[in-house]
Amino acid sequence: MPKLNTNNPKVRDYLIGVCENWVRNYGVDGIRLDVANEVSHAFCKELRNRLKAINPDIYILGEIWHDAMPWLRGDEFDSVMNYPLGESIKDFWIDKSLTKEDFEYTINRCYTRYMQQTNDVLFNLLDSHDTKRLRTDVKNLDEYFQQLAVLFAMPGSPCIYYGTEIAMEGGHDPDCRRCMPWEEIDGGAYSERIDIIKSLLHLRREEPLLRNRDFHFPNKINRPRVIEFNKMGWVDNYVEVIINCEEEDIEIPREGELLFSRHYIDNTLLRNGILIRRQKR
């Protein structure tokens, strides 16, 4: 591919003019910059100024795989693809020696990098067109949905790659870009998987606290691989998320209002189980 000098004003004017055309004439309300760290900061600043002049609400997203603070100071991107968060989540299931304290540390590290306003709109993902698919990296569907439950409870904008709703497998590029099996989907082969994703989507949309930026890890359950965190925000209640990654079942008394569960039976959260509920203070 050609290597263009985006510090050159004529190059910037031409490329940004193309973006302006899409925004002004076709109503495009989001722009993603591929390998954005290889584009000059001068280009990113001018792109923002010109596109926001047309539509102040346009969403400008950069593909940055590492710490992206230089692009997130309010004069370039609105958000970046949050690969560090996705890797932090997946690592806990890949490395069974990690404890919930390790998980807490890595998640908090992801969210203390940026300002709160940036955290609210980070583009959170577990796989993409550039990575192996999540289903290829996990042992079973239980672990798969556990990780998605965490993703949907984190601050930011959760993103699911096409095929995630059916737990599609796929190795490194180009295997991660398989075609959707539409005939099998229409035949109902993946209905149960799709319904689980629909439930998580519905909960994320309808429960304000799941979208809230405030969370903390109470660590009340004395098990090294039981993830537990609370989504805060209201004076009188909070949402509690418990993920059992132990090799055995654990007892969790039935309290509060059940919002979502998987493998939670008779006050027992089975191994690989998920429990999300609203609790009163």
N, C-alpha and C positions, 0 to 999 in steps of 0.2 A: 504494500500500500504506500501511497505517496506520503512523504513527511513534510508537512506544511509549517511554516514559521508563523505561529499565531501571535507573535509580537509585532508582525508587520501590519500596519493599519489597514492596508488594502485587503489582506487576507481576512482580517477580523470583520471588516465591513461586508465582504461577500458572504461569509458563512453566517454571520448574525442576521444578514438580510434574508437569507433562506429561512431561518427560524422565525423571523418577524412575519414573513409571508404565511407560514403555517398557522401562527397564532392569530393574525389579523383576519385572514380570509377563510380559515377552516375551523376556527374555534378550539385549536389545540390548547389544552390547559395544563400540560405537563411536558417537560423536556428532560431527557436523561442523557448525560454526557458519558460516553464509553471511555474507559481508561483516562479518566479526567485528570489524573495526576500528571499526564503527559501533555496537557494543554496549559498555556501560559496563564498566569493569574490576571494579566491585563485583559486577556480574552474573556475570562470568567466574569470579571467586574463589569466590562462593557456589555456582555450578554445580559447580565442581570438588569442593568439600568435600562436597556432598550426594551426588553421584554416586559418588565414590570410597568413601564410607561404605557404599554398597550393593555395589559391585564395585571393589575396589582396582586391578584390571587394565583397567578401561575406558579406551579410547583417545579422548581429547578433541582434536579437530583444528579449527584455525581457518583460515578463508580470509583470509590476509593477503598482499598482493601485494608488499610492501616489507619492509624490515628489521623483524622482529617481536620484537626482544628484550624490549620491555615486557610481552609476553604469555608469555614463555618463561623466567621466573625461578623456575619450580617451583611456583607457586601459582595458575596459570591453565590454559594449554593444555599438552598433552604434545607437540604438534607443530603445524606449519603447512604449508600447501601451498607447496612450495619453487619458486615461480615464478622467482626470481632465478637458480637453478641451470639451470632449463630454458632461460631466455633466453640465459644464458652459453654453453650448449652450442650452441643453434641459431645464435647470432650468428656462430660460427666458420665455419659452412657458408654463411651468407648473405653475409658480407663476406670475399671471397677475399684481401683485403689483410692480414688478421690472420695472425699467426704463432703457432707453438706456444708461444712465450713469452707472447703475449697470452692464449692459452687458459689457460696455467698460472696467470697472474695472476688472471683472473676466477674460475676455479674455486677457487683458494685464498681469494680474497676471500669467496666464498660460505660456506666452511667455517670461517673465522676469526671470523664474526659471533657464533656461538653456542658454548655449552659442548659438549664431546664427547658427553655423554649425549644432548643434543638432536640433534646431528648423526646419531646412530645411528638415530633414528626419524623424521627429516624425510620428509615426503610428497613424493617427487621425481616430477616429471611433465614431459612435453614438449608436451602439449596437453590440453585439457579442454573442457567444455561452454561455457566462456566465451571460448575462443580459436579461431583457425583451426586446422584439423587439421594435424598435422606433415606429412602427405603432400602437402598443398597448398603448403607452404612450401619443399619440396625439389625438385631437378631430376629425380631418378631414385630408384629403389628402393635402389640401392647407398648413396647418401647417407642415405637413410631408415634403413637397418639399421645404418649406422655410428653414427648418433646414438643409436639404441636400445642398441647395444653399450656405448657410454659410460655411458648411464643405468644399465644393469644392473651396471656395475662400480663405481659411486659409492657411498659410505656413505649409509645411509638406507634408506627403503622405496620401491622403484621402483613406480610406478603406471602402468598402461596403460589408457587410455580405451577404452570399448567401440568396436570397429571398428579399433583399432590393429593387432590381430592379422591383419587382412586389408589393411592399408594403405589404409583408407578415406579418401577425400578429403572436403573440406568447408571452405567459407569462413567468414566471421564469422557469429556467431549470427543467425539460427537454422540456417544451412546446416550448421554443425558438428554438428547433432543429427539427421542423416539416419537413416532406418530401416536396420536391418541387412538385407542381401540374403540372407535365409536360404535361399532356393531355390538361388541360385548357390553358396552355401557348401556346402549338402548335395550339390550336383552336382560338387563338387571343384574349382571354378574358382579357389579361393584356397588350395589344399592346400599348395603350396610355401611361400607366405608364412607360413601358420600353423605349418608345421614349423620354420621359422627362429625364430619367436617361442618355440615350445616348447623348442627347443634352448637359447636364452638363459635361459629360465625354469628349465630343469633345471640348467643350469650355476650359476646364481645360488643355487639351493637346495642343491646338492650340494657346492659349493666354498666352504668357510668363509672363505677369504681374500678372496673377492669381496664378502663381507658385512662385512669388517673395516673399521674406521675409518681405518686407517693407510695412507697412500699417498704417493708422491713422484714427481717428474718427473726422470728421470736425464738426459734430453737427450743421449743417446749418438749418435743418428742425425743426421747433419749435413744435414738437410733442413728448411726453414722451416715446411712444412705437413704434417709427420708427427707426429701426436700419439703420445706414448709415456709411460706411467706404470706404476708397479709397485705392486701391492697387497701390503703387508708384514704381518708378524705372527708368522711362525715363524722360528726360529733358522736353520734349514737350507734354507729355500726361500721363494720368493715367486711371485706370479702377474704376468706381464708382459702389458700390453695395448698393441698397436701399431695405429694407424689411419692408413692412407695417404690423405691428402687432396691429395697432389701431382697434377700433370697427367701424370705418367709413373710407370712401374713402378720399384720399388726392390728391391735384393737384400737379403734377410734370411736369413742362414744358418739351417739347420734345427737347432735346439737344443731341449733340454728336452722336456717332454711336451705335445703339442698338445691343447688343451681345446676350442677353437672357432676356425674359420677361414672366411673367405669370400674368394675370389679369391687364394688363396695356392697357387702351383703351382711345383714344382721350385726351391725356395729363392727364389722371386720373389713379392713382395707386389704385386699389380697395383694400378693406380690405383683408388681407391675400395675397397681391400681392408681386411679385418679379420683380426687375428691375436691370439689369446689363448692363452697357454701357461704352464705351470709350469716355473720354473727353479730349479736348485740353486745355492746360494751357493758 
